[in-house]
Amino acid sequence: MSPARQLGKLGATGSFWRGSRVALLGLMLAMVAPSSAAVAAWCAVYQNGGRNCGFTSQRQCLANISGIGGTCYPSGEDQAPVRVRPERPKKNVAKPKPAQRKTAVPAAAPAIPAPPPAAAPAGVVPPAAAVPMPNTGPNFTSARQLVLAGQYEAGLAALRALNFDDHPDVAAYVGLAHRKLDRLDEAKAWYERALAADPNHRLALSFYGMMLAETGDLAGAQSRLARIGQLCGNTDCNEYRALQSVIGSATR
């Protein structure tokens, strides 16, 4: 074979291989292109100015902007954009209420007069109007415990700090503290102050009777004991038994 024919054959073979490489490169690009388009096929421009091109379908893009408004368009801009307005809340329209039927109101029954209050037992003074206790429950309890524990001066200071001297409970324990400190005149004044607020205050009567028994006035102590028995209705209440025990010790 001549040199010219050999060169022509090699040239044709080289063209064939160059063409094969170009075709192979085109096939690889065609395989890659659809996946890129599938990743970012649709873009959204929001009503507030933002933009997002990460949607793979028109439906996904529309669902994303349905609540805030905006525009969807293909990433290649070869189709008309799809605009979606934000949804507006529906107004609740009040429905008219059906007319209510008027029902006859039954006549009120005549008022039954309340029975008169029962008379108090003989020798018992009707109680005076109740004196409201100050809103110092824990403070009163702690002050009373000081007196009962023998800390009379501290108990007196705590009771007087309540600023409620006219309450029979407070006055009775102030009188008890003075009695334990041998201030009998002060104790008598506070017992009578408690009984002025409530003539039937059993604790004040019991404390007063104890002081009378200890000072030799057994008749006065027995009078208070009898009053307590009338108020209790028996001889088992604590105030009666406490005073009875002091009277018994004074008569021995």
C-alpha atoms as a printed R data frame, in Angstrom:
    type eleno elety resid chain resno       x      y       z
1   ATOM     1    CA   MET     A     1   0.000  0.000   0.000
2   ATOM     2    CA   SER     A     2   1.236  3.408  -0.888
3   ATOM     3    CA   PRO     A     3   2.192  5.907   1.824
4   ATOM     4    CA   ALA     A     4  -0.660  8.247   0.812
5   ATOM     5    CA   ARG     A     5  -3.351  5.568   1.250
6   ATOM     6    CA   GLN     A     6  -1.928  4.581   4.645
7   ATOM     7    CA   LEU     A     7  -2.101  8.178   5.876
8   ATOM     8    CA   GLY     A     8  -5.695  8.516   4.677
9   ATOM     9    CA   LYS     A     9  -6.722  5.379   6.519
10  ATOM    10    CA   LEU     A    10  -5.139  6.592   9.785
11  ATOM    11    CA   GLY     A    11  -6.862  9.940   9.407
12  ATOM    12    CA   ALA     A    12 -10.245  8.269   9.046
13  ATOM    13    CA   THR     A    13  -9.604  6.088  12.083
14  ATOM    14    CA   GLY     A    14  -8.648  9.140  14.189
15  ATOM    15    CA   SER     A    15 -11.842 10.938  13.160
16  ATOM    16    CA   PHE     A    16 -13.879  7.923  14.214
17  ATOM    17    CA   TRP     A    17 -12.385  7.872  17.713
18  ATOM    18    CA   ARG     A    18 -12.791 11.654  18.105
19  ATOM    19    CA   GLY     A    19 -16.471 11.341  17.125
20  ATOM    20    CA   SER     A    20 -16.999  8.477  19.584
21  ATOM    21    CA   ARG     A    21 -15.580 10.530  22.464
22  ATOM    22    CA   VAL     A    22 -17.848 13.484  21.618
23  ATOM    23    CA   ALA     A    23 -20.929 11.216  21.523
24  ATOM    24    CA   LEU     A    24 -19.992  9.640  24.865
25  ATOM    25    CA   LEU     A    25 -19.591 13.082  26.480
26  ATOM    26    CA   GLY     A    26 -23.001 14.155  25.144
27  ATOM    27    CA   LEU     A    27 -24.619 11.010  26.569
28  ATOM    28    CA   MET     A    28 -23.132 11.712  30.029
29  ATOM    29    CA   LEU     A    29 -24.419 15.312  29.958
30  ATOM    30    CA   ALA     A    30 -27.877 14.095  28.981
31  ATOM    31    CA   MET     A    31 -27.905 11.714  31.968
32  ATOM    32    CA   VAL     A    32 -26.889 14.483  34.390
33  ATOM    33    CA   ALA     A    33 -29.210 17.235  33.092
34  ATOM    34    CA   PRO     A    34 -32.592 15.732  34.161
35  ATOM    35    CA   SER     A    35 -31.491 15.251  37.768
36  ATOM    36    CA   SER     A    36 -30.387 18.898  37.975
37  ATOM    37    CA   ALA     A    37 -33.727 20.031  36.592
38  ATOM    38    CA   ALA     A    38 -35.562 17.819  39.088
39  ATOM    39    CA   VAL     A    39 -33.737 19.452  41.967
40  ATOM    40    CA   ALA     A    40 -34.731 23.028  41.139
41  ATOM    41    CA   ALA     A    41 -37.641 22.870  38.670
42  ATOM    42    CA   TRP     A    42 -39.797 25.625  40.313
43  ATOM    43    CA   CYS     A    43 -39.057 28.899  42.039
44  ATOM    44    CA   ALA     A    44 -41.189 30.928  44.484
45  ATOM    45    CA   VAL     A    45 -41.126 34.703  44.920
46  ATOM    46    CA   TYR     A    46 -42.895 35.559  48.189
47  ATOM    47    CA   GLN     A    47 -45.087 38.595  48.668
48  ATOM    48    CA   ASN     A    48 -42.699 39.914  51.306
49  ATOM    49    CA   GLY     A    49 -39.773 39.882  48.821
50  ATOM    50    CA   GLY     A    50 -38.095 36.543  49.581
51  ATOM    51    CA   ARG     A    51 -37.239 33.918  46.962
52  ATOM    52    CA   ASN     A    52 -36.785 30.140  47.030
53  ATOM    53    CA   CYS     A    53 -35.901 27.937  43.991
54  ATOM    54    CA   GLY     A    54 -35.704 24.619  45.808
55  ATOM    55    CA   PHE     A    55 -39.097 23.097  44.767
56  ATOM    56    CA   THR     A    56 -39.300 20.012  42.580
57  ATOM    57    CA   SER     A    57 -42.912 20.497  41.461
58  ATOM    58    CA   GLN     A    58 -45.492 23.203  40.913
59  ATOM    59    CA   ARG     A    59 -47.764 21.655  43.572
60  ATOM    60    CA   GLN     A    60 -45.018 21.815  46.197
61  ATOM    61    CA   CYS     A    61 -44.314 25.461  45.332
62  ATOM    62    CA   LEU     A    62 -48.021 26.458  45.495
63  ATOM    63    CA   ALA     A    63 -48.494 24.703  48.827
64  ATOM    64    CA   ASN     A    64 -45.561 26.625  50.261
65  ATOM    65    CA   ILE     A    65 -46.849 30.109  49.333
66  ATOM    66    CA   SER     A    66 -50.553 29.468  49.958
67  ATOM    67    CA   GLY     A    67 -50.450 30.940  53.461
68  ATOM    68    CA   ILE     A    68 -48.333 34.056  52.755
69  ATOM    69    CA   GLY     A    69 -48.904 34.896  49.060
70  ATOM    70    CA   GLY     A    70 -46.472 35.110  46.185
71  ATOM    71    CA   THR     A    71 -45.681 33.788  42.702
72  ATOM    72    CA   CYS     A    72 -44.516 30.388  41.418
73  ATOM    73    CA   TYR     A    73 -42.692 30.046  38.082
74  ATOM    74    CA   PRO     A    74 -40.498 27.396  36.431
75  ATOM    75    CA   SER     A    75 -36.820 27.872  36.933
76  ATOM    76    CA   GLY     A    76 -36.368 28.148  33.139
77  ATOM    77    CA   GLU     A    77 -39.060 30.885  32.961
78  ATOM    78    CA   ASP     A    78 -40.648 29.207  29.920
79  ATOM    79    CA   GLN     A    79 -44.184 29.176  31.435
80  ATOM    80    CA   ALA     A    80 -46.510 31.830  32.764
81  ATOM    81    CA   PRO     A    81 -46.075 32.370  36.544
82  ATOM    82    CA   VAL     A    82 -48.797 31.129  38.874
83  ATOM    83    CA   ARG     A    83 -49.756 33.804  41.473
84  ATOM    84    CA   VAL     A    84 -51.401 32.878  44.775
85  ATOM    85    CA   ARG     A    85 -52.927 35.410  47.164
86  ATOM    86    CA   PRO     A    86 -52.717 34.812  50.937
87  ATOM    87    CA   GLU     A    87 -55.796 33.349  52.509
88  ATOM    88    CA   ARG     A    88 -57.905 35.780  54.508
89  ATOM    89    CA   PRO     A    89 -59.538 34.646  57.757
90  ATOM    90    CA   LYS     A    90 -63.238 34.123  57.456
91  ATOM    91    CA   LYS     A    91 -65.426 36.426  59.494
92  ATOM    92    CA   ASN     A    92 -67.809 34.796  61.890
93  ATOM    93    CA   VAL     A    93 -71.224 36.167  61.153
94  ATOM    94    CA   ALA     A    94 -73.418 35.955  64.208
95  ATOM    95    CA   LYS     A    95 -76.636 34.170  63.474
96  ATOM    96    CA   PRO     A    96 -79.765 35.761  64.845
97  ATOM    97    CA   LYS     A    97 -81.043 33.989  67.915
98  ATOM    98    CA   PRO     A    98 -84.517 32.542  67.676
99  ATOM    99    CA   ALA     A    99 -87.135 34.444  69.561
100 ATOM   100    CA   GLN     A   100 -87.692 32.997  72.998
101 ATOM   101    CA   ARG     A   101 -91.122 32.270  74.202
102 ATOM   102    CA   LYS     A   102 -92.219 34.097  77.278
103 ATOM   103    CA   THR     A   103 -93.291 31.835  80.072
104 ATOM   104    CA   ALA     A   104 -95.635 32.860  82.780
105 ATOM   105    CA   VAL     A   105 -93.886 33.536  86.101
106 ATOM   106    CA   PRO     A   106 -95.654 31.772  88.962
107 ATOM   107    CA   ALA     A   107 -96.795 33.973  91.777
108 ATOM   108    CA   ALA     A   108 -94.491 33.997  94.771
109 ATOM   109    CA   ALA     A   109 -95.655 32.042  97.770
110 ATOM   110    CA   PRO     A   110 -96.532 34.147 100.797
111 ATOM   111    CA   ALA     A   111 -93.640 34.561 103.217
112 ATOM   112    CA   ILE     A   112 -93.870 32.492 106.387
113 ATOM   113    CA   PRO     A   113 -92.942 34.548 109.442
114 ATOM   114    CA   ALA     A   114 -89.940 33.245 111.369
115 ATOM   115    CA   PRO     A   115 -90.649 31.883 114.862
116 ATOM   116    CA   PRO     A   116 -89.626 34.149 117.727
117 ATOM   117    CA   PRO     A   117 -86.230 33.370 119.323
118 ATOM   118    CA   ALA     A   118 -86.285 31.061 122.321
119 ATOM   119    CA   ALA     A   119 -85.913 32.739 125.684
120 ATOM   120    CA   ALA     A   120 -82.575 32.350 127.447
121 ATOM   121    CA   PRO     A   121 -82.494 30.138 130.579
122 ATOM   122    CA   ALA     A   122 -83.000 31.880 133.882
123 ATOM   123    CA   GLY     A   123 -79.848 33.511 135.190
124 ATOM   124    CA   VAL     A   124 -78.116 33.529 131.778
125 ATOM   125    CA   VAL     A   125 -77.501 36.947 130.232
126 ATOM   126    CA   PRO     A   126 -78.118 37.017 126.472
127 ATOM   127    CA   PRO     A   127 -74.769 37.367 124.712
128 ATOM   128    CA   ALA     A   128 -73.784 40.722 123.297
129 ATOM   129    CA   ALA     A   129 -73.100 41.171 119.607
130 ATOM   130    CA   ALA     A   130 -70.147 39.012 118.628
131 ATOM   131    CA   VAL     A   131 -66.915 40.951 118.396
132 ATOM   132    CA   PRO     A   132 -65.085 39.922 115.214
133 ATOM   133    CA   MET     A   133 -61.677 38.424 115.768
134 ATOM   134    CA   PRO     A   134 -58.837 40.259 114.001
135 ATOM   135    CA   ASN     A   135 -57.230 38.534 111.074
136 ATOM   136    CA   THR     A   136 -54.320 37.445 113.259
137 ATOM   137    CA   GLY     A   137 -55.072 33.752 113.827
138 ATOM   138    CA   PRO     A   138 -51.462 32.513 114.019
139 ATOM   139    CA   ASN     A   139 -50.398 35.636 115.969
140 ATOM   140    CA   PHE     A   140 -53.122 35.187 118.596
141 ATOM   141    CA   THR     A   141 -52.345 31.478 118.906
142 ATOM   142    CA   SER     A   142 -48.635 32.094 119.423
143 ATOM   143    CA   ALA     A   143 -49.334 34.854 121.979
144 ATOM   144    CA   ARG     A   144 -51.669 32.567 123.924
145 ATOM   145    CA   GLN     A   145 -49.059 29.782 123.884
146 ATOM   146    CA   LEU     A   146 -46.522 32.142 125.435
147 ATOM   147    CA   VAL     A   147 -48.879 32.805 128.373
148 ATOM   148    CA   LEU     A   148 -49.698 29.109 128.807
149 ATOM   149    CA   ALA     A   149 -45.973 28.270 128.716
150 ATOM   150    CA   GLY     A   150 -45.261 30.663 131.616
151 ATOM   151    CA   GLN     A   151 -43.677 33.439 129.516
152 ATOM   152    CA   TYR     A   152 -46.136 35.997 130.862
153 ATOM   153    CA   GLU     A   153 -44.386 39.254 129.956
154 ATOM   154    CA   ALA     A   154 -43.703 38.090 126.406
155 ATOM   155    CA   GLY     A   155 -47.274 36.842 126.136
156 ATOM   156    CA   LEU     A   156 -48.640 40.184 127.360
157 ATOM   157    CA   ALA     A   157 -46.568 42.082 124.786
158 ATOM   158    CA   ALA     A   158 -47.738 39.786 121.983
159 ATOM   159    CA   LEU     A   159 -51.411 40.036 123.012
160 ATOM   160    CA   ARG     A   160 -51.358 43.829 123.306
161 ATOM   161    CA   ALA     A   161 -49.622 44.066 119.911
162 ATOM   162    CA   LEU     A   162 -52.759 42.623 118.335
163 ATOM   163    CA   ASN     A   163 -54.519 45.957 119.035
164 ATOM   164    CA   PHE     A   164 -57.742 44.112 119.798
165 ATOM   165    CA   ASP     A   165 -58.092 44.444 123.553
166 ATOM   166    CA   ASP     A   166 -61.906 44.355 123.530
167 ATOM   167    CA   HIS     A   167 -62.118 40.840 122.152
168 ATOM   168    CA   PRO     A   168 -63.085 38.553 125.067
169 ATOM   169    CA   ASP     A   169 -60.486 35.905 124.160
170 ATOM   170    CA   VAL     A   170 -57.677 38.467 124.105
171 ATOM   171    CA   ALA     A   171 -58.850 40.206 127.303
172 ATOM   172    CA   ALA     A   172 -59.225 36.881 129.157
173 ATOM   173    CA   TYR     A   173 -55.625 35.836 128.437
174 ATOM   174    CA   VAL     A   174 -54.285 39.307 129.266
175 ATOM   175    CA   GLY     A   175 -56.051 38.960 132.631
176 ATOM   176    CA   LEU     A   176 -54.552 35.494 133.137
177 ATOM   177    CA   ALA     A   177 -51.024 36.795 132.499
178 ATOM   178    CA   HIS     A   178 -51.496 39.628 135.010
179 ATOM   179    CA   ARG     A   179 -52.901 37.161 137.578
180 ATOM   180    CA   LYS     A   180 -49.863 34.883 137.205
181 ATOM   181    CA   LEU     A   181 -47.635 37.939 137.769
182 ATOM   182    CA   ASP     A   182 -49.619 38.740 140.986
183 ATOM   183    CA   ARG     A   183 -51.084 41.900 139.476
184 ATOM   184    CA   LEU     A   184 -54.554 41.104 140.746
185 ATOM   185    CA   ASP     A   185 -56.084 44.520 140.189
186 ATOM   186    CA   GLU     A   186 -55.036 44.496 136.546
187 ATOM   187    CA   ALA     A   187 -56.260 40.903 136.207
188 ATOM   188    CA   LYS     A   188 -59.692 41.811 137.631
189 ATOM   189    CA   ALA     A   189 -60.001 44.772 135.248
190 ATOM   190    CA   TRP     A   190 -59.217 42.622 132.216
191 ATOM   191    CA   TYR     A   191 -61.613 39.822 133.282
192 ATOM   192    CA   GLU     A   192 -64.417 42.347 133.642
193 ATOM   193    CA   ARG     A   193 -63.483 43.837 130.297
194 ATOM   194    CA   ALA     A   194 -63.823 40.401 128.666
195 ATOM   195    CA   LEU     A   195 -67.209 39.826 130.355
196 ATOM   196    CA   ALA     A   196 -68.399 43.271 129.267
197 ATOM   197    CA   ALA     A   197 -67.801 42.173 125.661
198 ATOM   198    CA   ASP     A   198 -69.444 38.764 126.255
199 ATOM   199    CA   PRO     A   199 -71.219 38.160 129.602
200 ATOM   200    CA   ASN     A   200 -71.381 34.427 128.857
201 ATOM   201    CA   HIS     A   201 -67.689 33.962 128.039
202 ATOM   202    CA   ARG     A   202 -66.969 30.724 129.878
203 ATOM   203    CA   LEU     A   203 -63.178 31.044 129.809
204 ATOM   204    CA   ALA     A   204 -63.233 34.540 131.341
205 ATOM   205    CA   LEU     A   205 -65.697 33.335 134.001
206 ATOM   206    CA   SER     A   206 -63.427 30.379 134.804
207 ATOM   207    CA   PHE     A   207 -60.252 32.507 135.057
208 ATOM   208    CA   TYR     A   208 -62.080 35.096 137.187
209 ATOM   209    CA   GLY     A   209 -63.436 32.384 139.500
210 ATOM   210    CA   MET     A   210 -59.961 30.889 139.940
211 ATOM   211    CA   MET     A   211 -58.573 34.252 141.060
212 ATOM   212    CA   LEU     A   212 -61.456 34.706 143.506
213 ATOM   213    CA   ALA     A   213 -60.904 31.221 144.949
214 ATOM   214    CA   GLU     A   214 -57.172 31.807 145.377
215 ATOM   215    CA   THR     A   215 -57.811 35.118 147.191
216 ATOM   216    CA   GLY     A   216 -60.375 33.556 149.554
217 ATOM   217    CA   ASP     A   217 -63.601 34.686 147.887
218 ATOM   218    CA   LEU     A   218 -65.095 31.205 147.634
219 ATOM   219    CA   ALA     A   219 -68.656 32.539 147.309
220 ATOM   220    CA   GLY     A   220 -67.687 34.573 144.269
221 ATOM   221    CA   ALA     A   221 -65.884 31.560 142.809
222 ATOM   222    CA   GLN     A   222 -68.932 29.320 143.388
223 ATOM   223    CA   SER     A   223 -71.157 31.908 141.696
224 ATOM   224    CA   ARG     A   224 -68.978 31.818 138.569
225 ATOM   225    CA   LEU     A   225 -68.944 28.015 138.705
226 ATOM   226    CA   ALA     A   226 -72.747 27.879 138.761
227 ATOM   227    CA   ARG     A   227 -72.950 30.271 135.800
228 ATOM   228    CA   ILE     A   228 -70.549 28.094 133.788
229 ATOM   229    CA   GLY     A   229 -72.661 25.020 134.576
230 ATOM   230    CA   GLN     A   230 -75.745 26.796 133.205
231 ATOM   231    CA   LEU     A   231 -73.906 27.822 130.033
232 ATOM   232    CA   CYS     A   232 -72.462 24.352 129.428
233 ATOM   233    CA   GLY     A   233 -75.681 22.541 130.333
234 ATOM   234    CA   ASN     A   234 -73.628 20.040 132.343
235 ATOM   235    CA   THR     A   235 -70.554 19.777 134.537
236 ATOM   236    CA   ASP     A   236 -68.297 18.116 131.993
237 ATOM   237    CA   CYS     A   237 -66.986 21.118 130.074
238 ATOM   238    CA   ASN     A   238 -63.334 22.060 130.569
239 ATOM   239    CA   GLU     A   239 -64.016 25.502 132.061
240 ATOM   240    CA   TYR     A   240 -66.288 24.022 134.754
241 ATOM   241    CA   ARG     A   241 -63.897 21.237 135.743
242 ATOM   242    CA   ALA     A   242 -60.847 23.575 135.827
243 ATOM   243    CA   LEU     A   243 -62.568 26.058 138.149
244 ATOM   244    CA   GLN     A   244 -64.039 23.266 140.302
245 ATOM   245    CA   SER     A   245 -60.509 21.849 140.785
246 ATOM   246    CA   VAL     A   246 -59.143 25.238 141.977
247 ATOM   247    CA   ILE     A   247 -62.083 25.713 144.383
248 ATOM   248    CA   GLY     A   248 -61.473 22.220 145.767
249 ATOM   249    CA   SER     A   249 -57.782 22.976 146.363
250 ATOM   250    CA   ALA     A   250 -58.655 26.284 148.109
251 ATOM   251    CA   THR     A   251 -61.051 24.604 150.539
252 ATOM   252    CA   ARG     A   252 -58.614 21.994 151.764
